């Protein structure tokens, strides 16, 4: 559909904007009953059903499919949604088959969804993929969603073999994240290992996550500096794109090998890495492990080690807070880490991270040590904003977001203009006089 979301809003009155907001919220919440009611009540919505008004410029049908909600998909199709509509994402659009809900994909194919090489590779549809390649050999490296190629989507060994035999580039990087199929598969060990067997390029993060001690050793023997690698810098960026390397999403922004190994409990890998680690890295590792014996030993020999740490090193306290490591956060504060040290990227503090996880104990500890409730990250969010966001998008099951909200407000946090967040968080904000309102939608540039 040629209608642009922001252009649509400009021409609408406030009442219709409110209806659009309700539909969007209901689809995001998988609330089929509300969606059907709104479409029945407001027949004009049918003409706008394919407008790309969701994340990544996606139409409703793509969002519903990505959530795996067949009931929602059926409802949208009943009201005329185009089953072959795609997102208008700049690096390559996503359709209803570009997700991990394979049973739903086969149902959608029966309903008329077009199968492209990427979906065929993901679904193991060898016969169809073979026909595509026979008609056009270049499809093995054809760009699709995010600028990925079919090898990014392939799961089965036989599909991977077929693509490689017919000329697929094993280390071809996608457009949005500048990452290879093996790097995309870092959270799919079987596929990742198979790609490596077939000749895919490796890196220290892959070796660490797979727990492949021999790979770790050989990488560090060739390049001991690999321990200084960091997600978001050097070769682990997305190049000319602002999308961020895929490791930012699968491993974590600013992750470094030694500390990633600690987070994943890759103890054998840690022992290999220690041999190549600087004193600073060994000190930071001891802080993460809350190992006071090693900390005291290193500080006795290097009494100024804390003051010599780089901002990137001190940002480890933000990572520890994100990972709910109370002992590590306490240890870092005790040895002299700045309580408001900033993460790279995003410039968040440990208070932002712990609040986003609803970790009440760490929040109280940081506030007792002078953590600022007014600090803002690069998105302009305070720790209280991060708590609200985390209650919706992280939903850490061990978190107590309402308690964190209460404690931050008691510490002087500025109240938001409206009550948003999880039900418990909204209730707490309303108790403090924040209104629960439905603001008019404004275009997002």
Secondary structure, DSSP 8 states (H G I E B T S, - for coil): ----HHHHHHTS-HHHHHHHHHHHHHHHTT-HHHHHHHHHH-GGGGGGTT---BGGGB-HHHHHHHTT-HHHHHHHHHTT--TT-----TT----TTSSS-HHHHHHHHHTT----HHHHHHHT-HHHHHHHHHH-GGGGG---GGG--HHHH--SHHHHHHHHHTT--TT---TTT---HHHHGGG-HHHHHHHHHTT----HHHHHHHT-HHHHHHHHHH-GGGGG-BTTSTTSS-TT-SS--THIIIIITT-BHHHHHHHTT-HHHHHHHHTT--HHHHHHHHHHTT-HHHHHHHHHH-TTTTTT--HHHHTHHHHHHHTT-HHHHHHHHHHT--TT---TTTT--HHHHHHHTT-HHHHHHHHHTT--SS---TTS--HHHHHHHHHHHT--TT--HHHHHHHHHHTT----SS--SSHHHHHHHHHTT------------
